[in-house]
Amino acid sequence: MSRFVVIACVSGACLVALILLSAAAAPSDGAVAQQPRPVLLAQARPNTQATPNVEANIASLRQKLQITPAQEAQFSAVANVMRENARAAASAPRQPPANATAVDDLRAYIQYSEVELAGLKRLLPALEALYSTLSPAQKKTADAVFRQGPGG
């Protein structure tokens, strides 16, 4: 395995946006809350197809947030950014050649990290717009998702 792949996996740079969804709130009937379930907003590991994964993640996020018809436009904007990020990550440099130097590895890592950061910056305005339409319970779920996700 190349140094680049190891560095990317260890640092989490292989994921454009990792978001862990947990239960929205403890059930009011005293039932045990569900364990958090991972949902990858846009996955871009070398040699994987991001689009099928991101579609499953979009569906899961829609279900966990219980998106209403009134929120559909804002959610669609988030979903479109997720798809765009997945495509960008899939087309990003996978890894340097086998005979790459440490400098080549670092350069490739930086390029991939820049793709990730650009994706997160694209996601923020769409998520802000969606978040402003969420109910308090939906916001609590979204807060838990991002608290455990990138940088959390």
Residue frames as qw, qx, qy, qz and C-alpha x, y, z in Angstrom:
[[0.000, 0.891, 0.454, 0.000, 0.00, 0.00, 0.00],
 [0.420, 0.537, -0.047, 0.730, 1.46, 3.37, -0.93],
 [0.280, -0.181, -0.460, 0.823, 2.35, 5.93, 1.68],
 [0.234, -0.141, -0.162, -0.948, -0.29, 8.24, 0.26],
 [0.614, -0.345, -0.585, -0.403, -3.10, 5.76, 0.86],
 [0.572, -0.309, -0.622, 0.437, -1.91, 5.10, 4.40],
 [0.132, -0.074, -0.225, 0.962, -1.67, 8.81, 5.17],
 [0.371, -0.211, -0.333, -0.841, -5.08, 9.47, 3.64],
 [0.644, -0.368, -0.646, -0.180, -6.76, 6.68, 5.56],
 [0.500, -0.263, -0.557, 0.609, -5.13, 7.49, 8.88],
 [0.078, -0.102, -0.154, 0.980, -5.91, 11.19, 8.69],
 [0.315, 0.590, 0.649, -0.362, -9.41, 10.81, 7.38],
 [0.115, 0.514, -0.303, -0.794, -8.56, 12.69, 4.21],
 [0.028, 0.061, 0.900, 0.430, -10.05, 9.86, 2.21],
 [0.031, 0.648, 0.757, -0.079, -13.52, 11.03, 3.22],
 [0.093, 0.485, 0.222, 0.840, -14.96, 14.21, 1.84],
 [0.378, -0.412, 0.235, -0.795, -17.42, 14.52, 4.64],
 [0.398, -0.146, -0.897, 0.124, -17.97, 11.93, 7.31],
 [0.417, -0.342, 0.149, -0.829, -21.14, 12.42, 9.24],
 [0.194, -0.115, -0.953, 0.201, -22.38, 10.12, 11.91],
 [0.481, -0.403, -0.240, -0.741, -26.10, 10.13, 12.46],
 [0.068, -0.036, -0.875, 0.478, -27.33, 9.36, 15.90],
 [0.091, -0.616, -0.782, -0.018, -30.84, 9.05, 17.17],
 [0.013, 0.680, 0.200, 0.706, -32.69, 12.37, 17.01],
 [0.326, -0.525, 0.385, -0.685, -33.56, 12.33, 20.67],
 [0.057, -0.033, 0.953, -0.297, -34.15, 9.85, 23.42],
 [0.315, -0.395, -0.720, -0.475, -37.58, 8.34, 22.84],
 [0.331, -0.396, 0.228, -0.826, -40.23, 9.90, 25.06],
 [0.861, -0.255, -0.220, -0.382, -41.77, 6.52, 25.91],
 [0.611, -0.616, 0.486, -0.099, -38.65, 5.44, 27.84],
 [0.955, 0.263, 0.066, 0.119, -37.37, 3.15, 25.10],
 [0.635, -0.442, 0.297, 0.561, -33.63, 2.80, 24.65],
 [0.309, 0.833, -0.195, -0.415, -32.14, 5.25, 22.15],
 [0.914, 0.374, 0.043, 0.152, -30.55, 3.79, 19.04],
 [0.632, -0.414, 0.253, 0.605, -26.77, 3.71, 18.68],
 [0.207, 0.756, -0.238, -0.573, -25.28, 6.24, 16.25],
 [0.815, 0.304, 0.454, 0.192, -25.07, 4.97, 12.68],
 [0.300, -0.420, 0.362, 0.776, -22.43, 6.21, 10.27],
 [0.553, 0.742, 0.380, 0.001, -23.55, 8.05, 7.17],
 [0.477, -0.228, 0.318, 0.787, -20.94, 9.25, 4.73],
 [0.331, 0.761, 0.171, -0.531, -22.05, 12.40, 2.96],
 [0.661, 0.696, -0.250, -0.125, -19.59, 11.90, 0.17],
 [0.797, -0.397, 0.417, 0.182, -17.14, 9.10, 0.16],
 [0.584, 0.761, -0.278, -0.050, -14.03, 9.14, -1.97],
 [0.672, -0.477, 0.542, 0.165, -11.68, 6.35, -1.10],
 [0.165, 0.508, -0.701, -0.473, -9.31, 5.23, -3.79],
 [0.185, 0.048, -0.937, -0.294, -10.82, 2.56, -6.02],
 [0.160, 0.445, 0.809, -0.350, -14.40, 3.05, -4.84],
 [0.021, 0.494, 0.530, 0.689, -17.41, 4.47, -6.63],
 [0.016, -0.094, -0.439, 0.894, -18.65, 7.50, -4.74],
 [0.401, -0.116, -0.290, -0.861, -21.98, 7.99, -6.51],
 [0.632, -0.318, -0.669, -0.227, -23.80, 4.85, -5.27],
 [0.456, -0.251, -0.611, 0.596, -22.55, 5.51, -1.73],
 [0.025, 0.042, 0.153, -0.987, -23.61, 9.11, -1.75],
 [0.492, -0.246, -0.463, -0.695, -27.11, 8.20, -2.97],
 [0.631, -0.359, -0.680, 0.100, -27.52, 5.80, -0.06],
 [0.348, -0.200, -0.428, 0.810, -26.24, 8.47, 2.30],
 [0.210, -0.137, -0.148, -0.957, -28.63, 11.05, 0.91],
 [0.608, -0.345, -0.579, -0.420, -31.55, 8.67, 1.43],
 [0.592, -0.319, -0.621, 0.402, -30.42, 7.90, 4.96],
 [0.167, -0.070, -0.237, 0.954, -29.98, 11.56, 5.82],
 [0.377, -0.257, -0.343, -0.821, -33.45, 12.36, 4.41],
 [0.669, -0.382, -0.620, -0.147, -34.96, 9.62, 6.57],
 [0.524, -0.250, -0.524, 0.623, -33.05, 10.54, 9.75],
 [0.041, -0.063, -0.123, 0.989, -33.94, 14.22, 9.43],
 [0.206, 0.577, 0.775, -0.156, -37.52, 13.39, 8.44],
 [0.067, -0.126, 0.279, 0.950, -37.50, 15.96, 5.66],
 [0.377, 0.580, 0.577, -0.433, -40.94, 17.46, 5.04],
 [0.512, 0.613, 0.477, 0.365, -42.31, 18.52, 1.65],
 [0.005, -0.998, -0.062, -0.007, -41.77, 22.16, 2.66],
 [0.433, -0.737, 0.443, 0.272, -38.07, 21.43, 3.24],
 [0.868, 0.251, 0.381, 0.195, -37.57, 19.49, 0.02],
 [0.473, 0.850, -0.051, 0.224, -36.03, 22.36, -1.98],
 [0.198, -0.843, 0.474, -0.158, -33.40, 23.05, 0.66],
 [0.783, -0.275, 0.557, 0.030, -32.68, 19.35, 1.14],
 [0.814, 0.513, 0.220, 0.160, -32.34, 18.90, -2.63],
 [0.238, 0.907, -0.290, 0.189, -29.71, 21.64, -2.65],
 [0.493, -0.616, 0.607, -0.091, -27.75, 19.79, 0.06],
 [0.868, 0.092, 0.487, 0.041, -28.12, 16.51, -1.84],
 [0.656, 0.741, 0.018, 0.144, -26.89, 18.12, -5.07],
 [0.017, -0.854, 0.495, -0.158, -23.78, 19.45, -3.32],
 [0.716, -0.347, 0.603, -0.060, -23.18, 15.99, -1.85],
 [0.857, 0.394, 0.314, 0.105, -23.33, 14.53, -5.37],
 [0.399, 0.878, -0.192, 0.178, -21.04, 17.23, -6.74],
 [0.329, -0.742, 0.569, -0.132, -18.55, 16.60, -3.93],
 [0.843, -0.085, 0.532, 0.015, -18.61, 12.87, -4.62],
 [0.751, 0.624, 0.128, 0.171, -17.89, 13.47, -8.32],
 [0.133, 0.907, -0.350, 0.193, -15.07, 15.90, -7.49],
 [0.557, -0.565, 0.601, -0.092, -13.52, 13.46, -5.04],
 [0.891, 0.171, 0.416, 0.055, -13.81, 10.61, -7.53],
 [0.653, 0.707, 0.021, 0.270, -11.91, 12.65, -10.12],
 [0.250, -0.898, 0.359, -0.038, -9.26, 13.87, -7.66],
 [0.424, 0.536, -0.726, 0.077, -5.76, 12.39, -7.89],
 [0.907, -0.292, -0.263, -0.152, -5.93, 8.93, -6.34],
 [0.738, -0.577, 0.217, 0.274, -2.31, 8.46, -5.38],
 [0.122, 0.805, -0.494, -0.304, 1.13, 9.26, -6.68],
 [0.777, 0.375, -0.493, -0.111, 3.04, 6.75, -8.82],
 [0.934, -0.292, -0.173, 0.112, 4.65, 3.73, -7.14],
 [0.705, 0.101, -0.159, 0.683, 8.10, 5.33, -7.34],
 [0.096, -0.884, -0.119, -0.442, 6.90, 8.59, -5.73],
 [0.378, 0.234, -0.525, 0.726, 9.05, 10.37, -3.21],
 [0.221, -0.501, -0.646, 0.531, 7.93, 11.62, 0.18],
 [0.056, 0.321, -0.040, -0.945, 7.55, 15.04, -1.43],
 [0.302, -0.085, -0.685, -0.657, 5.32, 13.55, -4.15],
 [0.320, -0.415, -0.844, 0.113, 3.23, 11.84, -1.47],
 [0.123, -0.492, -0.419, 0.753, 2.78, 15.05, 0.46],
 [0.143, 0.183, -0.322, -0.918, 1.94, 17.00, -2.70],
 [0.344, -0.237, -0.796, -0.438, -0.75, 14.45, -3.62],
 [0.287, -0.474, -0.739, 0.383, -2.12, 14.51, -0.08],
 [0.018, -0.393, -0.150, 0.907, -2.36, 18.31, -0.19],
 [0.249, 0.018, -0.541, -0.803, -4.15, 18.23, -3.56],
 [0.374, -0.365, -0.837, -0.163, -6.68, 15.72, -2.25],
 [0.238, -0.473, -0.575, 0.624, -7.16, 17.72, 0.95],
 [0.080, 0.228, -0.111, -0.964, -7.88, 20.82, -1.12],
 [0.358, -0.202, -0.710, -0.572, -10.62, 18.92, -2.96],
 [0.375, -0.451, -0.776, 0.233, -12.09, 17.92, 0.41],
 [0.146, -0.407, -0.316, 0.844, -11.97, 21.46, 1.76],
 [0.193, 0.044, -0.383, -0.902, -13.58, 22.88, -1.37],
 [0.394, -0.329, -0.800, -0.309, -16.39, 20.34, -0.96],
 [0.319, -0.492, -0.645, 0.489, -16.98, 21.30, 2.64],
 [0.027, -0.303, -0.040, 0.952, -17.09, 24.97, 1.68],
 [0.303, -0.118, -0.595, -0.735, -19.68, 24.18, -1.03],
 [0.400, -0.396, -0.826, -0.011, -21.76, 22.24, 1.48],
 [0.192, -0.259, -0.513, 0.795, -21.90, 24.95, 4.15],
 [0.270, 0.081, -0.041, -0.958, -24.31, 27.43, 2.48],
 [0.561, -0.147, -0.648, -0.494, -26.67, 24.67, 1.39],
 [0.480, -0.280, -0.775, 0.301, -26.66, 23.18, 4.87],
 [0.038, -0.163, -0.355, 0.920, -27.22, 26.59, 6.46],
 [0.427, -0.032, -0.296, -0.854, -30.27, 27.12, 4.25],
 [0.618, -0.217, -0.729, -0.199, -31.66, 23.68, 5.13],
 [0.375, -0.178, -0.688, 0.595, -30.88, 24.07, 8.83],
 [0.141, 0.020, 0.173, -0.975, -32.86, 27.31, 8.99],
 [0.609, -0.111, -0.371, -0.692, -36.00, 25.39, 7.93],
 [0.500, -0.057, -0.856, 0.121, -35.63, 22.51, 10.40],
 [0.624, -0.669, -0.226, -0.334, -37.86, 22.00, 13.41],
 [0.341, -0.735, 0.514, -0.280, -36.24, 21.93, 16.86],
 [0.885, -0.165, 0.433, -0.045, -36.23, 18.10, 16.83],
 [0.816, 0.529, 0.060, 0.228, -34.69, 18.04, 13.35],
 [0.151, 0.867, -0.356, 0.315, -32.07, 20.58, 14.43],
 [0.635, -0.567, 0.500, -0.161, -31.19, 18.39, 17.39],
 [0.929, 0.146, 0.313, 0.131, -30.59, 15.49, 15.00],
 [0.579, 0.747, -0.077, 0.319, -28.56, 17.67, 12.63],
 [0.206, -0.850, 0.412, -0.254, -26.52, 18.98, 15.56],
 [0.805, -0.342, 0.484, -0.015, -25.71, 15.44, 16.66],
 [0.859, 0.445, 0.169, 0.191, -24.77, 14.52, 13.11],
 [0.426, 0.794, -0.192, 0.389, -22.27, 17.32, 12.72],
 [0.470, -0.764, 0.392, -0.205, -20.96, 17.16, 16.26],
 [0.815, -0.240, 0.518, 0.099, -19.72, 13.66, 15.50],
 [0.771, 0.589, 0.176, 0.164, -18.73, 14.38, 11.91],
 [0.627, 0.466, -0.102, 0.615, -15.83, 16.31, 10.39],
 [0.136, 0.513, -0.323, 0.783, -13.86, 18.13, 13.02],
 [0.643, -0.538, -0.040, -0.544, -16.17, 16.81, 15.73]]
